Amino acid sequence: MTFMRVASRRLPLTKRLVPGFQSSVQRRFASAAAGTQTSNAPQDVKAQVTKEAILPNPDPAAESATAAFIRERTPYMVPTYVRPTPVMIKGQGCYVWDMENRRYLDLTAGIAVNSLGHCDPEIAKIIAEQAETLIHASNLYHNAWTGALSKLLIALTHQSGAMRDASQVFISNSGTEANEAAIKFARKVGRSLEPSGAKHEFVSFHNSFHGRTMGALSATPNPKYQTPFSPMVPGFKYGNYNDIEQLQELITDKTCGVIVEPIQGEGGVNTATPEFLAALRKRCDEVGAVLIFDEIQCGLSRTGSFWAHAHPSLKPASGEAAHPDILTTAKALGNGIPIGATIVSGKTVAEHIKTGDHGTTFGGNPLACRVAHHIVERLASPELQKSVEAKSSLFVSGFQSLQKKYPDVISEIRGRGLILGVQLSKVHTAKASDLITAARERGLLIITAGEGCLRFVPPLTITEEQIQTSLKTLEQTFDAVFRNA
């Protein structure tokens, strides 16, 4: 019966569900939208009518029911985000629909979260079943799924050839919390090795992004994020990504931890060189610092390997590939259900973490952990990982064709697997937001990263046909923005 109830809500019935929601909104805001029907409509409404004639998904106009819906609610929301007008109300696979029943091909996957797509039937079934069984009992007691997920993560990590000393897992609620735990654990190791507290410094790298809480924010050297909340947590130092020569002075005996993304997602889809990661590993070993790999965006098969740092391309020409002492993950781990995880080494970290050193009220709850257990099993599939490589090649080939058409606009194509970036040349970086809007109004959702980089992080389940459709739409988007440039 549970499955039938879930199945009855699935998106093959979107045409029934979406208009139902839309019509109630339209009734409520009918007076706001009525002006669009008159011949004396304002100039911007007339422009919108013209726009609708040439665009499949134009953003709702100021007089639309959607805009009225938003205006009624935004005064009650802390304004920490700038959002376009469409209100997304339904998803299925690689598509989302807004309240105007317009469909979008989603190459953002909720910012690399929905790796198995939107509203996956198996995930929805598990959520419904567990919601009727046990959602939360707190960490005062054991539950059936926290340990099961932890065991599975360790087993699959070893099986994949990644993080050879992975031993234990701390389950939290988000990527920021996963990194916050990693920072605390590294500080605890430093305190254990040097009780005076001298070994407390932390190193991260420019163009990185590790989160918005004060510890994670202190490791994110972006003035836009840090300055309004300064001073930061003391003891953080910043280096240049992929710069090996600096490491001798940057990482010292006072360093307790170094955090780095094998691929910088938010910073512009910048990929670490195998030599840089190997040099980090070597220097951390020399001074007794904990090396943390933040794979919150690039991990869990997004590059085609279970963990990004174990991708064959990150094995240096000589010596072994770098493995971390701590690995953080989130995003795809829950496919939309809030969860994060911090994996620690049994040799360098685990022995220093004691009862009471860290905690979380919601982290490790049975609902999130059961969902994640299912997701991790599926993301570890060799068939899925192989398909990621093939789909990546299709995207890259399409981007290269677009680069040939617009050589002065696209300066570089970066990334690995299905975390890819198309970098605009310096003179065109300001056009990134125009491209995002033009793509959305043609039914394609993409996002930016860094300075003028278009980021592509679609569901790993995207089909070849959907890739070809997205590339065609992307070309139309570039034509619209740059044909007269």
N, C-alpha and C positions, 0 to 999 in steps of 0.2 A: 504493500500500500504506500509505503514511503516513496518508493521509486516512482509509482504512478503519480503521486502528488508533485514530485520534482519534474517528471517528464511533462506534465501538463503545463508547466511554466516555461518550457524551452522555446528558443527563438525560431524554430520553424513556424511558430505562431506569432512572429513579430508583427505581421500585418494586422493581426487582431489587437495585440497589446499596445503598440505604439500609437495608432490612431485613437485608441481609447483614452490614453493619457493626454494626448494632444487635444482632443476635443474638449475635455474638461477644462484645460488651461485656456483654450480659445474662448469658451463660453464665459470664463471668468474675466478675461481681458478683451472681450469683444469690442468694447468701446475704444480701446487703445488701438486696435487694429483696423477699425472701421474706416479711418481716414484714408487708407490706401485705396479705397474703392471709388473715391470721388475724382472728378476731372480737375478739381481745384487742389489736388494734392500738392504738398510742398515739393520743392525742387529735388530734395534728397530722396523722396519717395519715388518720384518719376525716374530718377537715376537708378533706383533699386529695381524698378520694373524693367528698365533697359538691361540692367545687369543680369536679371534672371533669365532674360531671353538668350543670353550668350554663355552663361555659366550654369553648370549642373547643380552646384551647391553654394550659391552666394550666401554670405553671412546674413542672418536675419537683420532687417532694417530696424531703425529706432522705433518705428511705429508697430512693430510686429508683436504678436502674443508672447514670443520668446523674450523679447526685450522687456516687456511689461512684467513678465514672470521674474526676471532677474532683478529689476528695479525694486520690486517689493521685498526681496530677500537680502540683497547685498548690504543694506544699512546695518544689518545685525551680524555681519561677518567681519572679523578683523582683516583689514585689507593688505594681507601679505602676498597676494598673488595678483598678477595682471592676466586676465583670461579673455579670449575672444568670445563672441556672443553665443555660438551654438551651445545648447544644453544637452549633454549626452545622457541618454536614458536607457539604452539597451545595447548589448554586444553579443556577438556570436562569431567564434573563430577569429578571423583577421578583420572583421568588420565591426563598426559601431554605428548606431543610429542616434540622431538628435530628436528633439521633441517636435520638429517639423517633419519627421519621418524621412529625413535625408540620410543617405548611407555614405559612410566614409571607409576607405581602405586604410587600415591603421598600421603604419610602419613605426609607431612609437612603442607599441605594446605596453602602454602605461609606464613609460620610461624603463624599458627592459624588464618589466615585471611579468607580464602575461606571456611567458615563453611558450605555454601550451594553448595560447589563444584565450579569447573571452568566453566565459560561461561554458567551459568544457563540461560535457555531460557527466563524465566519471567523477570529476571534482565536485560538481554540484550534488551528486548522489551522496558522496562521502560527507559533505558538509551537512546535508539534511539528516543523515543517519546519526552522525555524532552529536548534532544539536539536540536530538531527542534522547541521547544517552548521557553525556556529560560534557559541558562546555568548560567549566572552571571549578577547581577545588582548592587552588593556591598551592604554593610550594611547601606548605606545612605537611603535605602528604605526597606519597608517590602516586603516579597515575600510569596508565597502560602505554602511553605514547611518547613521553619525553625521553625515556631511556631507549625505546625502540628506534626513534629518529636518530638519536645520538650514535647508537651502535651502527645503524645503517650508514650514516655519514662517514664514520671512521672506516668501515669495511670498504665502501666504494672508493674512498680517497686512496686507500692502500692499493686496491685492485686497479685503479686507474694509473698508478705509477706516480702519483703526486704526493706531496708532503709526507715524506717517508716516516717521520716520527709522530704523526698525528695520533693522539691518544684519548683525549677527552673533549667534550663539547659543552659550552654554556649556551642555552637557548634564551633569546630575548625577543623583542617585539619589532625591531626595525634594523636597518643598516647602521644608522647613527648609533643605536644602542650597542650593536655588535662591535663597532669601533671604539665606543666609550669603554666597553669591557676590556678590549685589547689594550687600550692605553693604561687602564688601571692595572691590568695584569703585568704589563711591562714595568710600570712603576714599582709594583710589589716585588718583582724579581730584582730590580735595581736596589731596593731597600734591603732585600735579603742578602745580596752580595756585598753591599756597602751600607751597614747600619747607620752611618753618619748622615745619610741622605744625599751625599754628594753625587751619587750616580742616579740622577733624576732627569737629565736632559733628553729631549725627544727631537727627532729629525723627520721632516717630511719634505715634499718637493713642490716647487712652483707648478701651477696649473693643475694641482691635485684637488680633489674634493672628497672629504671624509665625513661630512655631516654638519649639523647645525647646533648641537648641544655644545656647551662651552669647551669641553675637552676636544671633541671632534672638530669644532670650529677653529680651535687654536692650531690644529694640524692642517687647516685649509688656508694657505697663505694668499687669500684674495681680499684686498682692501675693501671691496664692495661689501663683502660679507662680514669682515672683522671690525672695521672702524666704528660702526654704530654701537658696538657692544664691547669695545675695548675698556680696560686692558684685558688681554687674553690671559689664559692660564700661563704662569711663568714657566720658563725652561724649554720653550719650543724654538727650534732653529730650522731654517729653510735652505734647501740646496736646489741646484738645477738638474732637472730630469735628464738622464742619460749622460751626465758629466761624471766620468770616472776619476779624473784628476783631482777633483775637489774633496773626495771622500776621506782622504787621510786627515785633513784638518777639520772637516765637518763632523765626522764621527770620532769621538774621543773616549777616553776612559770615563768621562762623566755621562756618556750617552747610555740610557737604559733601554731605549727603543727607537726603531726606525720603521716608518710606515710608508708603503709605496703601492701604487696600483700597477699591475703588469700591463694594463691598458688604461690610460686616463680617459674615462668616459666624458664627464662634464667638461674637462679641460680642453677637449678638442680631438678626441679619439687618437691620442698619441700612444704609440707602442714602445714599450721598453725594449732595449736591445738585450740579447742574452748575456753579453759581456758586462753590461751595467748591473743586471741582477746578480750575476756571479760575483762581481766586485763588491756589491753590497753584502752578500753572504760572507765573503772572505773577511771584510772589514769588521762586520758584527762579531764574527768568531774571535777576531784578534782582541777586541775590547770587551767582550762579554755582553754585547747588546742583543736585545730581542728583535728579530726581523719579522715584521708583520706584512703580509700581502693582503691588501684590500681587494677582494674579488667580488664585491657586492654587485657590480654591474657586469663584469666581464666573465664571471665564473658560471658554473652549472651548465656547461656545454654550449654556451653562447659562441665560443671560438671554435667549436668542433671537438674540443677535448673537455673532459669533465671539469677540470680546473685549468684556467688559462696558463698558469705557470708551468704546467706539464705539457703544453703544446710542443710538438716536435721542433717547431721553428725557434723555440727559446732554449734549445740546447746549444751551448757555445761550441765553437770549432774544436776547442781542446778543453778537457775537464768535464765535470758534471754540471747539469742544470741546477740552478739555485732552488732550494726548498726553504719554506718559511718556518719560523717557530710558532707563529700564530697566523691563522687564516680566517678572514671574516667574510660572511656571506649574508644575503637577504634577498630582496627583490624577487627573482624567479623562484626562490625557495617556497613561497606561499602562493604564487600565481595570483596575487591580489589579497590574500589573507595576510594580515600583518604578522611577520615573524622574521627573526634574524638569528644568526648563530656565530659563535666564536669558537674555532677549533684550536686546541693548544697541543704543543709538543709534550710528550711524556718525559723527554730527556732534559729540556731546558726551562719549561714553564710549570708544568702540572704540580711538581713537588712543592712549589712556592705558594700555591693558592690554597688557603685554608678555609674551613667553615666560617662563615660570616664575612668573608672578604668582599663579597658582591651579592646582589640579590635583585629580584624583580617580582612584582605582584602577578602580572599577567603572563610573563615569559614562561614558555614550556607548558602552556595550557593544552589539554588533550585535543581540543578542536584544531588549533593551529598545527600541532605536531602530527596529528593523524593525516591532515591534508598534506603537509610537507613530506611525510613519509611516502605517500603515494606519488607525489610529484617528483621527488628525487629518484625513485625507482624508474620512472618513465624518462627523465632527463638523462639518466645514465645509459640509456639504450645505445649500443653501437650503431644501430641502423639510423637512429635520429642524428647522432653525431656525424655520421657519414653524409647524411642529407644536408646538414648545415654547411659542410664544405662545398657540396655541389651548388647549393643555393647561393652561397657567397660568390662563387665564380660567375653565376648569372648576373648578380648585381654589379660586380666589379666590371664585367664586360660591358654592361649597359652604361655604367658611369664613364668608362673609357671612351665609348662612342660619343657620349655627351661632351666629354672634354675635347674631343677632336672637333666637334661642332663649335664649341665655345672655349678655344684655347686661352683666350685672354681673361676669361672669367673663372675657370676652374684651374687652380694651381697644383692641387695634389689630391690623390685618393689614398686614404689611410684605413688601417684597421685590420681585423682578422675575423673570419667566420661571419657571423651576423651582428657584429658591432663594427660598423663602417662609417667613415667620414668623408665627405666631399668638401674640401677646403676651397673657399673663394679667394681669389687674389686680393691683395691689400686694397686696391682701388675699388673693389666691389663688396667688401665685407659688410658695409651698411645695407646692402640689398638682401641680406639673409632673411630679415623679417618680412620683406616683400615677397620673397619666395615661399616662406611658410604660409602666408595668407593666400597667395595665388594657388598654391597646391591644395590648401584646404577648400577653397572655393571651386576646385575641380574634383573634390571628393577624395583627396589624399592627405593623410596626416603625417607630417614629419616634424622634427625638432632640430634645434641648434645645439652646438657645443662650442666652448671656447670663443674665439673671435672669428666670426664669419664662417663657421664650419657647419654644414648640414649633417645631422647625425641620423643614422638608419639602424634601428634596433627592433626589427619586426618580430612577431611571434616566430618561433623556430618551426612551427607547423605551416608556415606560409607555403602556398603551392607555386609551381612554376608558372602557371597561368596568371596568378595574382602578381607575381614578380614582373612578368612581362607587361601587365596592365599598369603597374606602378611606374615602370620605366617609361612607358609611353606618356603617362600623365605628367611625369617629371619633365620630360622633354617639352611638353606643351606649356608647362609652368615656366621653364627657362625662356621659351619663345616669347611668352607674354611679358616677362619682366625685362628681357634683354634685346628684343628684336630691334628696338629703336635706340639702344644704348650706344 
